[in-house]
Amino acid sequence: MATVFQWSGKNPKGIIESGEMAASSKEEVISKLRNKNLIPTAVAEKKKTRGLSFGMRGVKDKDLVIFTRQFATMIDAGLPLVQALEILSTQVENKTLAKTIAQVKVDVEAGSTYADALRKHPRVFSELYVNMVAAGESGGIMDTILNRLAAYIEKAMKLKKQVKGAMIYPAVVTAIAVLVIAVIMIYVVPTFTQMFAQLGGTLPLPTRIVVAMSDFLSGIGGIVVLGVIIALAIFIVQIRRTEKGKYITDKILLRLPIFGVLLQKTAIAKFTRTLGTLVSSGVPILDGLDITAKTSGNKVIEKAIYAVRSDVSEGKTVA
């Protein structure tokens, strides 16, 4: 069974790239990265997380927003970078984030830029976060960039909450409908079946079909259906461990009624907001498209953005 690894490496331009890859071993990941003209700098097995978008396990988006805003305020007030990090490492309530900030401070004191120090913690600071900080450092507008980052994360949190709210209602309605149908088939229909048997006569075809389905679900059929559902869920989880599997399942999700349209609109909103934030912060358009593709969360959308990036690199406009 393939294992998912998180990796980072330098491309021929010296830019650090990062991502995830399914492979049987760390050596296989390193080999694949070298085949892509990347110099591996870190490869580690991915630990199970709860799917947080910006923070690692134990570091919520809200914690990152508070830290980013406080850091921006300190930089704007003229505090030296190291001193600001020192203060925040003792004031931040989240222990995991506090330890990370302390390590970042040590790296900065050792001569690393703030962006390079953050880049060593990809499970805490996303590639988008790091690249915007790098743009802020080179442009001398660190406080402005940090405030933009905080605003971006807050909007992402709000959008995520809205999407969840929009998806909960149809999901609950569907679940209740399935439950009601199951109760009718397993408990109600058999009662009517006994009544029809006592009355005699031939039942209409639709009624016979319903009775046959009820008999099937009331017996071993119910267990079979449950087993198929569980097996399908396990299959989907396993297939999404591969890049091709993710692409196929993401493509199916985008074609689902209601949910598919919602996912498409969410992806478009995320794309425009992310790219706009990056470009306005001084990140080159090609790098912005590259980062936006990696943070899209959907392999189909990611492929489409990379196609746009390829066209732009050849001289075409984004539109």
C-alpha positions as protocol buffer text, in pm:
chain_id: "A"
residue {
  index: 1
  type: MET
  ca { x: 0 y: 0 z: 0 }
}
residue {
  index: 2
  type: ALA
  ca { x: 133 y: 341 z: -99 }
}
residue {
  index: 3
  type: THR
  ca { x: 219 y: 593 z: 171 }
}
residue {
  index: 4
  type: VAL
  ca { x: 164 y: 967 z: 134 }
}
residue {
  index: 5
  type: PHE
  ca { x: 482 y: 1173 z: 179 }
}
residue {
  index: 6
  type: GLN
  ca { x: 521 y: 1549 z: 216 }
}
residue {
  index: 7
  type: TRP
  ca { x: 818 y: 1691 z: 29 }
}
residue {
  index: 8
  type: SER
  ca { x: 996 y: 2015 z: -46 }
}
residue {
  index: 9
  type: GLY
  ca { x: 1269 y: 2083 z: -296 }
}
residue {
  index: 10
  type: LYS
  ca { x: 1444 y: 2346 z: -508 }
}
residue {
  index: 11
  type: ASN
  ca { x: 1360 y: 2387 z: -876 }
}
residue {
  index: 12
  type: PRO
  ca { x: 1622 y: 2489 z: -1136 }
}
residue {
  index: 13
  type: LYS
  ca { x: 1550 y: 2857 z: -1056 }
}
residue {
  index: 14
  type: GLY
  ca { x: 1632 y: 2802 z: -690 }
}
residue {
  index: 15
  type: ILE
  ca { x: 1270 y: 2846 z: -579 }
}
residue {
  index: 16
  type: ILE
  ca { x: 1147 y: 2615 z: -305 }
}
residue {
  index: 17
  type: GLU
  ca { x: 849 y: 2401 z: -405 }
}
residue {
  index: 18
  type: SER
  ca { x: 653 y: 2164 z: -184 }
}
residue {
  index: 19
  type: GLY
  ca { x: 371 y: 1915 z: -209 }
}
residue {
  index: 20
  type: GLU
  ca { x: 252 y: 1562 z: -140 }
}
residue {
  index: 21
  type: MET
  ca { x: 322 y: 1238 z: -322 }
}
residue {
  index: 22
  type: ALA
  ca { x: 206 y: 879 z: -281 }
}
residue {
  index: 23
  type: ALA
  ca { x: 492 y: 629 z: -294 }
}
residue {
  index: 24
  type: SER
  ca { x: 609 y: 303 z: -142 }
}
residue {
  index: 25
  type: SER
  ca { x: 920 y: 456 z: 16 }
}
residue {
  index: 26
  type: LYS
  ca { x: 1106 y: 781 z: 81 }
}
residue {
  index: 27
  type: GLU
  ca { x: 1368 y: 678 z: -176 }
}
residue {
  index: 28
  type: GLU
  ca { x: 1100 y: 651 z: -444 }
}
residue {
  index: 29
  type: VAL
  ca { x: 984 y: 1007 z: -367 }
}
residue {
  index: 30
  type: ILE
  ca { x: 1341 y: 1138 z: -393 }
}
residue {
  index: 31
  type: SER
  ca { x: 1387 y: 957 z: -724 }
}
residue {
  index: 32
  type: LYS
  ca { x: 1065 y: 1102 z: -868 }
}
residue {
  index: 33
  type: LEU
  ca { x: 1158 y: 1452 z: -755 }
}
residue {
  index: 34
  type: ARG
  ca { x: 1498 y: 1427 z: -922 }
}
residue {
  index: 35
  type: ASN
  ca { x: 1330 y: 1310 z: -1242 }
}
residue {
  index: 36
  type: LYS
  ca { x: 1131 y: 1635 z: -1228 }
}
residue {
  index: 37
  type: ASN
  ca { x: 1457 y: 1836 z: -1201 }
}
residue {
  index: 38
  type: LEU
  ca { x: 1394 y: 1913 z: -835 }
}
residue {
  index: 39
  type: ILE
  ca { x: 1659 y: 1894 z: -563 }
}
residue {
  index: 40
  type: PRO
  ca { x: 1491 y: 1736 z: -257 }
}
residue {
  index: 41
  type: THR
  ca { x: 1542 y: 1929 z: 67 }
}
residue {
  index: 42
  type: ALA
  ca { x: 1295 y: 1745 z: 289 }
}
residue {
  index: 43
  type: VAL
  ca { x: 1085 y: 1429 z: 257 }
}
residue {
  index: 44
  type: ALA
  ca { x: 872 y: 1297 z: 542 }
}
residue {
  index: 45
  type: GLU
  ca { x: 575 y: 1067 z: 582 }
}
residue {
  index: 46
  type: LYS
  ca { x: 254 y: 1267 z: 611 }
}
residue {
  index: 47
  type: LYS
  ca { x: 94 y: 1247 z: 952 }
}
residue {
  index: 48
  type: LYS
  ca { x: -281 y: 1220 z: 981 }
}
residue {
  index: 49
  type: THR
  ca { x: -443 y: 1559 z: 1027 }
}
residue {
  index: 50
  type: ARG
  ca { x: -794 y: 1694 z: 1062 }
}
residue {
  index: 51
  type: GLY
  ca { x: -780 y: 1877 z: 731 }
}
residue {
  index: 52
  type: LEU
  ca { x: -691 y: 2225 z: 854 }
}
residue {
  index: 53
  type: SER
  ca { x: -613 y: 2453 z: 563 }
}
residue {
  index: 54
  type: PHE
  ca { x: -340 y: 2681 z: 702 }
}
residue {
  index: 55
  type: GLY
  ca { x: -231 y: 2529 z: 1030 }
}
residue {
  index: 56
  type: MET
  ca { x: -98 y: 2196 z: 1139 }
}
residue {
  index: 57
  type: ARG
  ca { x: -275 y: 1978 z: 1390 }
}
residue {
  index: 58
  type: GLY
  ca { x: -331 y: 2194 z: 1697 }
}
residue {
  index: 59
  type: VAL
  ca { x: -284 y: 2522 z: 1506 }
}
residue {
  index: 60
  type: LYS
  ca { x: -617 y: 2657 z: 1388 }
}
residue {
  index: 61
  type: ASP
  ca { x: -667 y: 2927 z: 1128 }
}
residue {
  index: 62
  type: LYS
  ca { x: -794 y: 3157 z: 1403 }
}
residue {
  index: 63
  type: ASP
  ca { x: -465 y: 3118 z: 1594 }
}
residue {
  index: 64
  type: LEU
  ca { x: -270 y: 3204 z: 1280 }
}
residue {
  index: 65
  type: VAL
  ca { x: -481 y: 3514 z: 1213 }
}
residue {
  index: 66
  type: ILE
  ca { x: -423 y: 3647 z: 1566 }
}
residue {
  index: 67
  type: PHE
  ca { x: -47 y: 3584 z: 1542 }
}
residue {
  index: 68
  type: THR
  ca { x: -23 y: 3746 z: 1198 }
}
residue {
  index: 69
  type: ARG
  ca { x: -214 y: 4060 z: 1303 }
}
residue {
  index: 70
  type: GLN
  ca { x: -14 y: 4098 z: 1624 }
}
residue {
  index: 71
  type: PHE
  ca { x: 312 y: 4053 z: 1433 }
}
residue {
  index: 72
  type: ALA
  ca { x: 203 y: 4313 z: 1175 }
}
residue {
  index: 73
  type: THR
  ca { x: 124 y: 4562 z: 1452 }
}
residue {
  index: 74
  type: MET
  ca { x: 467 y: 4512 z: 1610 }
}
residue {
  index: 75
  type: ILE
  ca { x: 651 y: 4551 z: 1280 }
}
residue {
  index: 76
  type: ASP
  ca { x: 450 y: 4864 z: 1199 }
}
residue {
  index: 77
  type: ALA
  ca { x: 542 y: 5004 z: 1542 }
}
residue {
  index: 78
  type: GLY
  ca { x: 911 y: 4966 z: 1455 }
}
residue {
  index: 79
  type: LEU
  ca { x: 1001 y: 4664 z: 1670 }
}
residue {
  index: 80
  type: PRO
  ca { x: 1293 y: 4457 z: 1540 }
}
residue {
  index: 81
  type: LEU
  ca { x: 1191 y: 4126 z: 1381 }
}
residue {
  index: 82
  type: VAL
  ca { x: 1366 y: 3906 z: 1638 }
}
residue {
  index: 83
  type: GLN
  ca { x: 1225 y: 4101 z: 1932 }
}
residue {
  index: 84
  type: ALA
  ca { x: 872 y: 4078 z: 1793 }
}
residue {
  index: 85
  type: LEU
  ca { x: 908 y: 3701 z: 1749 }
}
residue {
  index: 86
  type: GLU
  ca { x: 1050 y: 3669 z: 2102 }
}
residue {
  index: 87
  type: ILE
  ca { x: 749 y: 3850 z: 2250 }
}
residue {
  index: 88
  type: LEU
  ca { x: 493 y: 3654 z: 2047 }
}
residue {
  index: 89
  type: SER
  ca { x: 654 y: 3317 z: 2126 }
}
residue {
  index: 90
  type: THR
  ca { x: 578 y: 3383 z: 2494 }
}
residue {
  index: 91
  type: GLN
  ca { x: 236 y: 3543 z: 2444 }
}
residue {
  index: 92
  type: VAL
  ca { x: 73 y: 3306 z: 2194 }
}
residue {
  index: 93
  type: GLU
  ca { x: -169 y: 3074 z: 2375 }
}
residue {
  index: 94
  type: ASN
  ca { x: -139 y: 2786 z: 2129 }
}
residue {
  index: 95
  type: LYS
  ca { x: 160 y: 2580 z: 2246 }
}
residue {
  index: 96
  type: THR
  ca { x: 236 y: 2428 z: 1906 }
}
residue {
  index: 97
  type: LEU
  ca { x: 239 y: 2767 z: 1737 }
}
residue {
  index: 98
  type: ALA
  ca { x: 447 y: 2914 z: 2021 }
}
residue {
  index: 99
  type: LYS
  ca { x: 715 y: 2645 z: 1974 }
}
residue {
  index: 100
  type: THR
  ca { x: 716 y: 2705 z: 1599 }
}
residue {
  index: 101
  type: ILE
  ca { x: 757 y: 3082 z: 1643 }
}
residue {
  index: 102
  type: ALA
  ca { x: 1044 y: 3022 z: 1885 }
}
residue {
  index: 103
  type: GLN
  ca { x: 1218 y: 2802 z: 1627 }
}
residue {
  index: 104
  type: VAL
  ca { x: 1159 y: 3063 z: 1356 }
}
residue {
  index: 105
  type: LYS
  ca { x: 1321 y: 3323 z: 1584 }
}
residue {
  index: 106
  type: VAL
  ca { x: 1628 y: 3101 z: 1626 }
}
residue {
  index: 107
  type: ASP
  ca { x: 1661 y: 3059 z: 1248 }
}
residue {
  index: 108
  type: VAL
  ca { x: 1626 y: 3435 z: 1189 }
}
residue {
  index: 109
  type: GLU
  ca { x: 1896 y: 3503 z: 1450 }
}
residue {
  index: 110
  type: ALA
  ca { x: 2117 y: 3253 z: 1267 }
}
residue {
  index: 111
  type: GLY
  ca { x: 2092 y: 3461 z: 949 }
}
residue {
  index: 112
  type: SER
  ca { x: 1788 y: 3323 z: 766 }
}
residue {
  index: 113
  type: THR
  ca { x: 1530 y: 3556 z: 619 }
}
residue {
  index: 114
  type: TYR
  ca { x: 1189 y: 3546 z: 783 }
}
residue {
  index: 115
  type: ALA
  ca { x: 1038 y: 3377 z: 476 }
}
residue {
  index: 116
  type: ASP
  ca { x: 1309 y: 3109 z: 467 }
}
residue {
  index: 117
  type: ALA
  ca { x: 1259 y: 3044 z: 839 }
}
residue {
  index: 118
  type: LEU
  ca { x: 884 y: 3002 z: 786 }
}
residue {
  index: 119
  type: ARG
  ca { x: 944 y: 2773 z: 488 }
}
residue {
  index: 120
  type: LYS
  ca { x: 1093 y: 2512 z: 724 }
}
residue {
  index: 121
  type: HIS
  ca { x: 747 y: 2465 z: 878 }
}
residue {
  index: 122
  type: PRO
  ca { x: 519 y: 2380 z: 582 }
}
residue {
  index: 123
  type: ARG
  ca { x: 258 y: 2219 z: 807 }
}
residue {
  index: 124
  type: VAL
  ca { x: 212 y: 2550 z: 990 }
}
residue {
  index: 125
  type: PHE
  ca { x: 273 y: 2811 z: 719 }
}
residue {
  index: 126
  type: SER
  ca { x: 138 y: 2739 z: 372 }
}
residue {
  index: 127
  type: GLU
  ca { x: 331 y: 2807 z: 53 }
}
residue {
  index: 128
  type: LEU
  ca { x: 100 y: 3102 z: -12 }
}
residue {
  index: 129
  type: TYR
  ca { x: 180 y: 3246 z: 331 }
}
residue {
  index: 130
  type: VAL
  ca { x: 556 y: 3206 z: 285 }
}
residue {
  index: 131
  type: ASN
  ca { x: 565 y: 3354 z: -66 }
}
residue {
  index: 132
  type: MET
  ca { x: 362 y: 3658 z: 38 }
}
residue {
  index: 133
  type: VAL
  ca { x: 599 y: 3715 z: 330 }
}
residue {
  index: 134
  type: ALA
  ca { x: 895 y: 3687 z: 90 }
}
residue {
  index: 135
  type: ALA
  ca { x: 733 y: 3949 z: -135 }
}
residue {
  index: 136
  type: GLY
  ca { x: 678 y: 4172 z: 168 }
}
residue {
  index: 137
  type: GLU
  ca { x: 1041 y: 4138 z: 274 }
}
residue {
  index: 138
  type: SER
  ca { x: 1178 y: 4220 z: -70 }
}
residue {
  index: 139
  type: GLY
  ca { x: 940 y: 4515 z: -112 }
}
residue {
  index: 140
  type: GLY
  ca { x: 983 y: 4655 z: 238 }
}
residue {
  index: 141
  type: ILE
  ca { x: 609 y: 4635 z: 309 }
}
residue {
  index: 142
  type: MET
  ca { x: 604 y: 4352 z: 561 }
}
residue {
  index: 143
  type: ASP
  ca { x: 332 y: 4502 z: 782 }
}
residue {
  index: 144
  type: THR
  ca { x: 102 y: 4561 z: 483 }
}
residue {
  index: 145
  type: ILE
  ca { x: 152 y: 4206 z: 355 }
}
residue {
  index: 146
  type: LEU
  ca { x: 90 y: 4055 z: 698 }
}
residue {
  index: 147
  type: ASN
  ca { x: -238 y: 4244 z: 731 }
}
residue {
  index: 148
  type: ARG
  ca { x: -339 y: 4123 z: 384 }
}
residue {
  index: 149
  type: LEU
  ca { x: -255 y: 3768 z: 486 }
}
residue {
  index: 150
  type: ALA
  ca { x: -466 y: 3792 z: 800 }
}
residue {
  index: 151
  type: ALA
  ca { x: -757 y: 3932 z: 598 }
}
residue {
  index: 152
  type: TYR
  ca { x: -716 y: 3655 z: 339 }
}
residue {
  index: 153
  type: ILE
  ca { x: -722 y: 3379 z: 600 }
}
residue {
  index: 154
  type: GLU
  ca { x: -1028 y: 3534 z: 767 }
}
residue {
  index: 155
  type: LYS
  ca { x: -1212 y: 3543 z: 434 }
}
residue {
  index: 156
  type: ALA
  ca { x: -1110 y: 3183 z: 366 }
}
residue {
  index: 157
  type: MET
  ca { x: -1249 y: 3081 z: 707 }
}
residue {
  index: 158
  type: LYS
  ca { x: -1574 y: 3266 z: 634 }
}
residue {
  index: 159
  type: LEU
  ca { x: -1608 y: 3103 z: 292 }
}
residue {
  index: 160
  type: LYS
  ca { x: -1541 y: 2758 z: 438 }
}
residue {
  index: 161
  type: LYS
  ca { x: -1811 y: 2816 z: 700 }
}
residue {
  index: 162
  type: GLN
  ca { x: -2059 y: 2930 z: 436 }
}
residue {
  index: 163
  type: VAL
  ca { x: -1987 y: 2628 z: 216 }
}
residue {
  index: 164
  type: LYS
  ca { x: -2033 y: 2390 z: 508 }
}
residue {
  index: 165
  type: GLY
  ca { x: -2359 y: 2562 z: 597 }
}
residue {
  index: 166
  type: ALA
  ca { x: -2483 y: 2535 z: 239 }
}
residue {
  index: 167
  type: MET
  ca { x: -2394 y: 2164 z: 218 }
}
residue {
  index: 168
  type: ILE
  ca { x: -2535 y: 2062 z: 555 }
}
residue {
  index: 169
  type: TYR
  ca { x: -2901 y: 2120 z: 462 }
}
residue {
  index: 170
  type: PRO
  ca { x: -2915 y: 1898 z: 149 }
}
residue {
  index: 171
  type: ALA
  ca { x: -2698 y: 1638 z: 324 }
}
residue {
  index: 172
  type: VAL
  ca { x: -2932 y: 1623 z: 624 }
}
residue {
  index: 173
  type: VAL
  ca { x: -3242 y: 1610 z: 400 }
}
residue {
  index: 174
  type: THR
  ca { x: -3088 y: 1326 z: 196 }
}
residue {
  index: 175
  type: ALA
  ca { x: -2991 y: 1132 z: 511 }
}
residue {
  index: 176
  type: ILE
  ca { x: -3341 y: 1169 z: 659 }
}
residue {
  index: 177
  type: ALA
  ca { x: -3500 y: 1062 z: 328 }
}
residue {
  index: 178
  type: VAL
  ca { x: -3283 y: 749 z: 313 }
}
residue {
  index: 179
  type: LEU
  ca { x: -3363 y: 668 z: 677 }
}
residue {
  index: 180
  type: VAL
  ca { x: -3738 y: 711 z: 622 }
}
residue {
  index: 181
  type: ILE
  ca { x: -3731 y: 490 z: 311 }
}
residue {
  index: 182
  type: ALA
  ca { x: -3533 y: 224 z: 500 }
}
residue {
  index: 183
  type: VAL
  ca { x: -3783 y: 224 z: 790 }
}
residue {
  index: 184
  type: ILE
  ca { x: -4077 y: 198 z: 548 }
}
residue {
  index: 185
  type: MET
  ca { x: -3916 y: -87 z: 355 }
}
residue {
  index: 186
  type: ILE
  ca { x: -3803 y: -287 z: 658 }
}
residue {
  index: 187
  type: TYR
  ca { x: -4092 y: -233 z: 902 }
}
residue {
  index: 188
  type: VAL
  ca { x: -4399 y: -85 z: 730 }
}
residue {
  index: 189
  type: VAL
  ca { x: -4417 y: -271 z: 397 }
}
residue {
  index: 190
  type: PRO
  ca { x: -4396 y: -621 z: 558 }
}
residue {
  index: 191
  type: THR
  ca { x: -4710 y: -537 z: 759 }
}
residue {
  index: 192
  type: PHE
  ca { x: -4899 y: -451 z: 442 }
}
residue {
  index: 193
  type: THR
  ca { x: -4759 y: -760 z: 271 }
}
residue {
  index: 194
  type: GLN
  ca { x: -4927 y: -982 z: 530 }
}
residue {
  index: 195
  type: MET
  ca { x: -5256 y: -797 z: 476 }
}
residue {
  index: 196
  type: PHE
  ca { x: -5233 y: -839 z: 97 }
}
residue {
  index: 197
  type: ALA
  ca { x: -5159 y: -1212 z: 141 }
}
residue {
  index: 198
  type: GLN
  ca { x: -5473 y: -1258 z: 350 }
}
residue {
  index: 199
  type: LEU
  ca { x: -5686 y: -1075 z: 93 }
}
residue {
  index: 200
  type: GLY
  ca { x: -5552 y: -1289 z: -191 }
}
residue {
  index: 201
  type: GLY
  ca { x: -5545 y: -1188 z: -555 }
}
residue {
  index: 202
  type: THR
  ca { x: -5263 y: -1064 z: -776 }
}
residue {
  index: 203
  type: LEU
  ca { x: -5087 y: -741 z: -681 }
}
residue {
  index: 204
  type: PRO
  ca { x: -4999 y: -475 z: -941 }
}
residue {
  index: 205
  type: LEU
  ca { x: -4642 y: -488 z: -1077 }
}
residue {
  index: 206
  type: PRO
  ca { x: -4521 y: -170 z: -896 }
}
residue {
  index: 207
  type: THR
  ca { x: -4653 y: -308 z: -566 }
}
residue {
  index: 208
  type: ARG
  ca { x: -4483 y: -645 z: -626 }
}
residue {
  index: 209
  type: ILE
  ca { x: -4154 y: -464 z: -694 }
}
residue {
  index: 210
  type: VAL
  ca { x: -4183 y: -269 z: -366 }
}
residue {
  index: 211
  type: VAL
  ca { x: -4265 y: -589 z: -176 }
}
residue {
  index: 212
  type: ALA
  ca { x: -3967 y: -770 z: -334 }
}
residue {
  index: 213
  type: MET
  ca { x: -3734 y: -484 z: -237 }
}
residue {
  index: 214
  type: SER
  ca { x: -3873 y: -491 z: 117 }
}
residue {
  index: 215
  type: ASP
  ca { x: -3817 y: -867 z: 146 }
}
residue {
  index: 216
  type: PHE
  ca { x: -3461 y: -824 z: 17 }
}
residue {
  index: 217
  type: LEU
  ca { x: -3373 y: -545 z: 261 }
}
residue {
  index: 218
  type: SER
  ca { x: -3545 y: -714 z: 555 }
}
residue {
  index: 219
  type: GLY
  ca { x: -3335 y: -1025 z: 509 }
}
residue {
  index: 220
  type: ILE
  ca { x: -2968 y: -1065 z: 426 }
}
residue {
  index: 221
  type: GLY
  ca { x: -3002 y: -799 z: 158 }
}
residue {
  index: 222
  type: GLY
  ca { x: -2980 y: -521 z: 416 }
}
residue {
  index: 223
  type: ILE
  ca { x: -2645 y: -652 z: 535 }
}
residue {
  index: 224
  type: VAL
  ca { x: -2526 y: -684 z: 175 }
}
residue {
  index: 225
  type: VAL
  ca { x: -2621 y: -322 z: 97 }
}
residue {
  index: 226
  type: LEU
  ca { x: -2448 y: -199 z: 414 }
}
residue {
  index: 227
  type: GLY
  ca { x: -2139 y: -401 z: 324 }
}
residue {
  index: 228
  type: VAL
  ca { x: -2131 y: -255 z: -27 }
}
residue {
  index: 229
  type: ILE
  ca { x: -2156 y: 100 z: 112 }
}
residue {
  index: 230
  type: ILE
  ca { x: -1870 y: 39 z: 356 }
}
residue {
  index: 231
  type: ALA
  ca { x: -1657 y: -125 z: 85 }
}
residue {
  index: 232
  type: LEU
  ca { x: -1724 y: 167 z: -150 }
}
residue {
  index: 233
  type: ALA
  ca { x: -1621 y: 417 z: 119 }
}
residue {
  index: 234
  type: ILE
  ca { x: -1296 y: 227 z: 184 }
}
residue {
  index: 235
  type: PHE
  ca { x: -1230 y: 207 z: -191 }
}
residue {
  index: 236
  type: ILE
  ca { x: -1275 y: 583 z: -233 }
}
residue {
  index: 237
  type: VAL
  ca { x: -1040 y: 655 z: 59 }
}
residue {
  index: 238
  type: GLN
  ca { x: -774 y: 424 z: -86 }
}
residue {
  index: 239
  type: ILE
  ca { x: -803 y: 549 z: -444 }
}
residue {
  index: 240
  type: ARG
  ca { x: -766 y: 910 z: -327 }
}
residue {
  index: 241
  type: ARG
  ca { x: -420 y: 823 z: -201 }
}
residue {
  index: 242
  type: THR
  ca { x: -302 y: 836 z: -564 }
}
residue {
  index: 243
  type: GLU
  ca { x: -286 y: 1143 z: -789 }
}
residue {
  index: 244
  type: LYS
  ca { x: -494 y: 976 z: -1061 }
}
residue {
  index: 245
  type: GLY
  ca { x: -751 y: 863 z: -804 }
}
residue {
  index: 246
  type: LYS
  ca { x: -783 y: 1215 z: -666 }
}
residue {
  index: 247
  type: TYR
  ca { x: -835 y: 1352 z: -1016 }
}
residue {
  index: 248
  type: ILE
  ca { x: -1108 y: 1098 z: -1098 }
}
residue {
  index: 249
  type: THR
  ca { x: -1298 y: 1148 z: -772 }
}
residue {
  index: 250
  type: ASP
  ca { x: -1265 y: 1528 z: -790 }
}
residue {
  index: 251
  type: LYS
  ca { x: -1402 y: 1519 z: -1145 }
}
residue {
  index: 252
  type: ILE
  ca { x: -1701 y: 1316 z: -1027 }
}
residue {
  index: 253
  type: LEU
  ca { x: -1761 y: 1557 z: -737 }
}
residue {
  index: 254
  type: LEU
  ca { x: -1771 y: 1855 z: -973 }
}
residue {
  index: 255
  type: ARG
  ca { x: -2040 y: 1682 z: -1181 }
}
residue {
  index: 256
  type: LEU
  ca { x: -2269 y: 1605 z: -888 }
}
residue {
  index: 257
  type: PRO
  ca { x: -2601 y: 1793 z: -885 }
}
residue {
  index: 258
  type: ILE
  ca { x: -2616 y: 2080 z: -635 }
}
residue {
  index: 259
  type: PHE
  ca { x: -2286 y: 1988 z: -467 }
}
residue {
  index: 260
  type: GLY
  ca { x: -2092 y: 2009 z: -794 }
}
residue {
  index: 261
  type: VAL
  ca { x: -2216 y: 2359 z: -874 }
}
residue {
  index: 262
  type: LEU
  ca { x: -2140 y: 2470 z: -519 }
}
residue {
  index: 263
  type: LEU
  ca { x: -1787 y: 2329 z: -539 }
}
residue {
  index: 264
  type: GLN
  ca { x: -1726 y: 2500 z: -875 }
}
residue {
  index: 265
  type: LYS
  ca { x: -1839 y: 2840 z: -746 }
}
residue {
  index: 266
  type: THR
  ca { x: -1630 y: 2795 z: -433 }
}
residue {
  index: 267
  type: ALA
  ca { x: -1323 y: 2703 z: -640 }
}
residue {
  index: 268
  type: ILE
  ca { x: -1367 y: 3009 z: -865 }
}
residue {
  index: 269
  type: ALA
  ca { x: -1407 y: 3239 z: -565 }
}
residue {
  index: 270
  type: LYS
  ca { x: -1096 y: 3090 z: -402 }
}
residue {
  index: 271
  type: PHE
  ca { x: -896 y: 3118 z: -726 }
}
residue {
  index: 272
  type: THR
  ca { x: -974 y: 3485 z: -784 }
}
residue {
  index: 273
  type: ARG
  ca { x: -921 y: 3582 z: -421 }
}
residue {
  index: 274
  type: THR
  ca { x: -593 y: 3390 z: -386 }
}
residue {
  index: 275
  type: LEU
  ca { x: -441 y: 3506 z: -715 }
}
residue {
  index: 276
  type: GLY
  ca { x: -554 y: 3864 z: -654 }
}
residue {
  index: 277
  type: THR
  ca { x: -398 y: 3866 z: -309 }
}
residue {
  index: 278
  type: LEU
  ca { x: -69 y: 3723 z: -435 }
}
residue {
  index: 279
  type: VAL
  ca { x: -33 y: 3952 z: -738 }
}
residue {
  index: 280
  type: SER
  ca { x: -128 y: 4265 z: -542 }
}
residue {
  index: 281
  type: SER
  ca { x: 139 y: 4169 z: -288 }
}
residue {
  index: 282
  type: GLY
  ca { x: 412 y: 4163 z: -551 }
}
residue {
  index: 283
  type: VAL
  ca { x: 430 y: 3791 z: -626 }
}
residue {
  index: 284
  type: PRO
  ca { x: 499 y: 3732 z: -1000 }
}
residue {
  index: 285
  type: ILE
  ca { x: 195 y: 3614 z: -1197 }
}
residue {
  index: 286
  type: LEU
  ca { x: 350 y: 3277 z: -1289 }
}
residue {
  index: 287
  type: ASP
  ca { x: 445 y: 3203 z: -929 }
}
residue {
  index: 288
  type: GLY
  ca { x: 100 y: 3321 z: -822 }
}
residue {
  index: 289
  type: LEU
  ca { x: -71 y: 3079 z: -1061 }
}
residue {
  index: 290
  type: ASP
  ca { x: 159 y: 2799 z: -943 }
}
residue {
  index: 291
  type: ILE
  ca { x: 73 y: 2861 z: -577 }
}
residue {
  index: 292
  type: THR
  ca { x: -297 y: 2904 z: -654 }
}
residue {
  index: 293
  type: ALA
  ca { x: -303 y: 2571 z: -837 }
}
residue {
  index: 294
  type: LYS
  ca { x: -141 y: 2389 z: -545 }
}
residue {
  index: 295
  type: THR
  ca { x: -386 y: 2539 z: -294 }
}
residue {
  index: 296
  type: SER
  ca { x: -699 y: 2482 z: -506 }
}
residue {
  index: 297
  type: GLY
  ca { x: -793 y: 2165 z: -319 }
}
residue {
  index: 298
  type: ASN
  ca { x: -926 y: 2000 z: -636 }
}
residue {
  index: 299
  type: LYS
  ca { x: -711 y: 1817 z: -892 }
}
residue {
  index: 300
  type: VAL
  ca { x: -936 y: 1913 z: -1185 }
}
residue {
  index: 301
  type: ILE
  ca { x: -919 y: 2281 z: -1093 }
}
residue {
  index: 302
  type: GLU
  ca { x: -545 y: 2245 z: -1035 }
}
residue {
  index: 303
  type: LYS
  ca { x: -494 y: 2102 z: -1384 }
}
residue {
  index: 304
  type: ALA
  ca { x: -697 y: 2386 z: -1537 }
}
residue {
  index: 305
  type: ILE
  ca { x: -491 y: 2650 z: -1353 }
}
residue {
  index: 306
  type: TYR
  ca { x: -165 y: 2488 z: -1465 }
}
residue {
  index: 307
  type: ALA
  ca { x: -297 y: 2501 z: -1823 }
}
residue {
  index: 308
  type: VAL
  ca { x: -358 y: 2875 z: -1778 }
}
residue {
  index: 309
  type: ARG
  ca { x: -7 y: 2913 z: -1634 }
}
residue {
  index: 310
  type: SER
  ca { x: 140 y: 2738 z: -1937 }
}
residue {
  index: 311
  type: ASP
  ca { x: -45 y: 2973 z: -2174 }
}
residue {
  index: 312
  type: VAL
  ca { x: 62 y: 3280 z: -1975 }
}
residue {
  index: 313
  type: SER
  ca { x: 426 y: 3166 z: -1982 }
}
residue {
  index: 314
  type: GLU
  ca { x: 397 y: 3157 z: -2363 }
}
residue {
  index: 315
  type: GLY
  ca { x: 286 y: 3519 z: -2372 }
}
residue {
  index: 316
  type: LYS
  ca { x: -92 y: 3492 z: -2358 }
}
residue {
  index: 317
  type: THR
  ca { x: -305 y: 3692 z: -2115 }
}
residue {
  index: 318
  type: VAL
  ca { x: -477 y: 3533 z: -1815 }
}
residue {
  index: 319
  type: ALA
  ca { x: -817 y: 3608 z: -1973 }
}
